[in-house]
């Protein structure tokens, strides 16, 4: 009998709860459409408010982590999209910078060619290969015999002397750079053409050395060294480099100077070949190499 009575009481309790919730719901729905509500509705609304607040807090508590998880996933997707966009823009900027640098170099070549039409017949060429060691001595260009390139032709850039043509094939040619110790160049100072010497490459270095300078000559750091034109290999007046340091030789009769080339061989990409300024024959070149003249 007690069990039945307890069950009945439980049913009555839950029925009361259900009726109360329905009443609250109806009051909420109907009161939202009316400006004035009854005293009973006010009392019931006030009594329902704490329960509604608790339900809302529980809903927010359980829905919060899921919302944060969804937001985090969405943010990660957005971050990935932005990173991909940044990578794409970086690549485009790199390509544009390379194209701008190439355009600047080519404009300098064209301007130099235009300004020297009365001096030289120039042929522009691209470097397609370099010597494998750290001290550049040779490069390969994409012009050869079919383009009128011949052995011993001078090679320059708007910045200065590069070297001379070595071996030649039909469509390519090797350029022996002025950093090669086998090349000796007759040189003088731009500010004092009376000071002469010989410029040659330095062992395991991209620097140059000007030797056989008379002890009485006025040579100072930052002096510009140019070709002297004492032979028929290199035209006169082409920049070779800038004096870095002057040293007195042990015999006391001569000076030498370390020279920094005006051409940056590490960044060399295009050159100009002077195709109408060549020596009379190979003997002149050999003699020049032995005596210190080009």
Legacy VTK file of the C-alpha trace (Angstrom):
# vtk DataFile Version 3.0
C-alpha trace
ASCII
DATASET POLYDATA
POINTS 294 float
0.000 0.000 0.000
2.891 2.352 0.840
4.527 1.492 -2.477
1.389 2.396 -4.397
1.014 5.590 -2.390
4.644 6.560 -3.105
4.234 5.852 -6.795
1.069 7.927 -6.839
2.837 10.780 -5.111
5.706 10.630 -7.628
3.280 10.746 -10.520
1.487 13.672 -8.962
4.811 15.434 -8.432
5.998 15.038 -12.013
2.539 15.904 -13.345
2.687 19.095 -11.334
6.114 19.914 -12.726
4.907 19.355 -16.282
1.815 21.508 -15.742
3.969 24.219 -14.186
6.403 24.220 -17.123
3.550 24.341 -19.626
2.026 27.220 -17.687
5.334 29.109 -17.685
5.722 28.494 -21.399
2.235 29.725 -22.194
2.728 32.790 -20.051
6.041 33.533 -21.806
4.508 33.150 -25.242
1.332 35.100 -24.592
2.886 37.812 -22.447
5.442 38.642 -25.126
2.581 39.698 -27.367
0.884 41.894 -24.709
2.114 45.094 -23.149
0.190 44.585 -19.859
0.281 41.288 -18.007
-1.670 40.155 -14.951
-0.359 40.081 -11.404
-0.365 36.289 -11.447
1.674 36.281 -14.651
4.171 38.671 -13.086
4.529 36.443 -10.026
4.930 33.319 -12.137
7.463 35.036 -14.425
9.531 36.154 -11.433
9.400 32.650 -10.009
10.367 31.140 -13.373
13.271 33.526 -13.991
15.864 31.695 -11.810
14.948 28.380 -13.407
15.224 29.880 -16.898
18.592 31.392 -16.002
19.871 28.023 -14.770
18.674 26.275 -17.916
20.349 28.940 -20.060
23.620 28.603 -18.153
23.571 24.831 -18.540
22.885 25.152 -22.254
25.754 27.627 -22.677
28.039 25.436 -20.585
27.509 22.367 -22.746
27.376 24.225 -26.061
30.458 26.379 -25.278
33.194 23.768 -25.920
31.559 22.686 -29.133
31.353 26.313 -30.270
35.004 26.913 -29.367
36.022 23.764 -31.236
34.110 24.887 -34.329
35.640 28.361 -34.123
39.140 26.900 -33.759
38.658 24.641 -36.785
37.373 27.573 -38.818
40.293 29.753 -37.720
42.784 27.025 -38.674
41.225 26.824 -42.128
41.464 30.584 -42.482
45.099 30.576 -41.306
45.956 27.877 -43.865
44.278 29.874 -46.626
46.176 33.015 -45.610
49.496 31.144 -45.440
48.920 29.768 -48.940
48.083 33.264 -50.162
51.214 34.724 -48.554
53.379 32.006 -50.147
51.837 32.702 -53.543
52.369 36.459 -53.190
55.978 35.933 -52.031
56.663 33.842 -55.126
55.073 36.460 -57.376
57.100 39.214 -55.696
60.292 37.197 -56.109
59.561 36.717 -59.811
58.748 40.408 -60.217
61.946 41.435 -58.407
63.993 39.142 -60.639
62.302 40.526 -63.748
62.854 44.094 -62.540
66.551 43.385 -61.893
66.923 41.786 -65.318
65.163 44.722 -66.962
67.508 47.120 -65.181
70.580 45.188 -66.361
69.331 44.970 -69.941
68.524 48.673 -70.020
72.057 49.409 -68.821
73.452 47.196 -71.598
71.298 48.857 -74.254
72.175 52.353 -73.034
75.869 51.470 -72.979
75.673 50.061 -76.500
73.831 53.150 -77.739
76.367 55.479 -76.118
79.334 53.608 -77.600
78.155 53.004 -81.157
80.963 55.209 -82.442
83.590 53.254 -80.449
82.735 49.572 -80.578
80.707 47.003 -82.435
79.153 45.148 -79.492
77.385 41.804 -79.264
75.374 41.055 -76.109
75.566 37.543 -74.635
74.235 35.657 -71.622
76.363 33.588 -69.266
75.171 29.984 -69.312
77.895 28.287 -67.225
80.652 29.132 -64.746
83.883 27.555 -63.576
83.124 25.163 -60.699
85.618 26.553 -58.173
85.058 29.459 -55.794
87.515 31.699 -57.643
85.967 32.430 -61.002
88.408 32.172 -63.884
86.136 31.276 -66.806
82.505 31.519 -67.860
80.630 30.221 -70.904
78.431 32.514 -72.998
75.619 31.671 -75.412
77.333 33.218 -78.455
79.852 31.474 -80.692
81.447 31.392 -84.123
78.057 31.550 -85.842
77.518 34.918 -84.132
80.871 36.329 -85.244
82.679 35.602 -81.973
86.418 34.957 -82.282
89.269 34.108 -79.948
90.847 36.990 -77.960
87.943 39.391 -78.456
87.568 41.667 -75.396
84.573 41.120 -73.132
83.128 43.955 -71.051
80.058 45.189 -69.181
78.896 48.762 -68.542
80.815 48.522 -65.243
84.146 47.549 -66.734
86.458 44.877 -68.112
85.424 41.218 -67.826
88.076 39.334 -69.800
88.670 38.012 -73.285
87.331 35.189 -75.439
89.185 31.882 -75.093
88.002 28.809 -76.956
85.085 29.163 -79.384
82.529 26.633 -80.623
79.732 27.123 -83.120
77.178 28.458 -80.635
79.113 29.073 -77.400
82.402 30.561 -76.263
84.585 30.483 -73.177
85.504 33.784 -71.556
88.793 33.932 -69.647
88.177 36.414 -66.838
90.671 39.041 -65.718
90.872 37.183 -62.384
92.715 34.404 -64.244
96.443 34.619 -63.410
97.290 33.662 -66.990
96.020 37.043 -68.202
98.201 40.136 -67.790
96.662 43.500 -68.659
98.501 46.706 -69.400
96.972 49.278 -67.036
97.209 52.876 -65.914
95.491 55.187 -63.451
92.497 57.177 -64.585
93.672 60.351 -62.844
97.305 60.006 -63.922
97.881 58.309 -67.256
101.635 58.584 -66.713
101.457 55.867 -64.041
101.518 52.462 -65.702
101.713 48.871 -64.558
100.418 45.368 -65.174
97.212 43.955 -63.696
96.923 40.226 -63.124
94.770 37.833 -61.109
95.660 36.810 -57.567
95.944 33.158 -56.559
92.704 31.762 -55.051
91.070 35.169 -54.937
88.660 37.308 -56.946
90.928 40.307 -56.366
93.521 41.692 -58.773
97.088 42.885 -58.340
98.742 45.768 -60.166
102.497 45.193 -60.378
105.571 46.848 -61.909
104.512 50.307 -60.736
107.502 52.700 -60.539
108.421 53.543 -56.945
108.041 57.270 -57.645
104.487 56.913 -58.993
101.580 58.485 -57.138
99.209 55.607 -56.367
96.572 55.916 -53.660
93.623 53.878 -52.384
90.420 54.507 -54.372
92.370 55.342 -57.534
90.542 53.962 -60.570
92.621 51.584 -62.702
91.859 51.444 -66.440
93.280 49.671 -69.482
96.249 51.459 -70.988
95.638 50.394 -74.581
99.330 49.670 -75.179
98.424 46.571 -77.179
95.652 45.681 -79.603
93.780 43.229 -77.354
91.975 45.584 -74.976
90.884 49.093 -75.954
92.185 51.918 -73.736
90.180 53.540 -70.967
88.074 50.572 -69.849
87.635 50.398 -66.073
89.442 47.477 -64.448
89.079 48.151 -60.747
89.763 50.389 -57.765
93.001 50.447 -55.757
92.493 49.018 -52.283
96.018 48.935 -50.853
99.489 50.006 -52.017
102.619 48.059 -51.036
106.325 48.730 -51.605
108.174 45.776 -53.120
111.229 44.375 -51.227
113.659 45.683 -53.852
112.487 49.231 -53.152
112.305 50.017 -56.859
108.697 49.089 -57.528
105.249 49.344 -55.981
102.310 46.973 -56.164
98.636 47.532 -55.437
95.705 45.304 -54.562
92.822 46.130 -56.896
89.119 45.373 -56.395
87.460 44.698 -59.783
84.669 47.067 -60.758
82.760 44.067 -62.142
81.106 41.779 -59.598
81.867 38.398 -61.151
79.655 36.535 -58.675
76.594 38.363 -60.008
77.620 38.524 -63.645
74.767 37.404 -65.948
75.146 39.320 -69.228
78.242 40.592 -71.038
79.184 42.510 -74.170
81.737 41.211 -76.658
83.693 43.773 -78.669
83.775 42.042 -82.033
85.797 44.540 -84.026
88.795 45.012 -81.736
91.080 41.989 -82.076
94.874 41.506 -82.191
96.589 40.995 -85.502
97.553 37.404 -84.618
98.105 35.036 -81.691
101.781 35.982 -81.447
100.845 39.483 -80.352
98.720 38.048 -77.554
101.460 35.661 -76.458
104.033 38.410 -76.488
101.691 40.691 -74.566
101.111 38.014 -71.939
104.858 37.514 -71.469
105.743 41.195 -71.312
102.766 42.278 -69.257
100.839 43.895 -72.079
97.468 42.371 -72.817
LINES 1 295
294 0 1 2 3 4 5 6 7 8 9 10 11 12 13 14 15 16 17 18 19 20 21 22 23 24 25 26 27 28 29 30 31 32 33 34 35 36 37 38 39 40 41 42 43 44 45 46 47 48 49 50 51 52 53 54 55 56 57 58 59 60 61 62 63 64 65 66 67 68 69 70 71 72 73 74 75 76 77 78 79 80 81 82 83 84 85 86 87 88 89 90 91 92 93 94 95 96 97 98 99 100 101 102 103 104 105 106 107 108 109 110 111 112 113 114 115 116 117 118 119 120 121 122 123 124 125 126 127 128 129 130 131 132 133 134 135 136 137 138 139 140 141 142 143 144 145 146 147 148 149 150 151 152 153 154 155 156 157 158 159 160 161 162 163 164 165 166 167 168 169 170 171 172 173 174 175 176 177 178 179 180 181 182 183 184 185 186 187 188 189 190 191 192 193 194 195 196 197 198 199 200 201 202 203 204 205 206 207 208 209 210 211 212 213 214 215 216 217 218 219 220 221 222 223 224 225 226 227 228 229 230 231 232 233 234 235 236 237 238 239 240 241 242 243 244 245 246 247 248 249 250 251 252 253 254 255 256 257 258 259 260 261 262 263 264 265 266 267 268 269 270 271 272 273 274 275 276 277 278 279 280 281 282 283 284 285 286 287 288 289 290 291 292 293
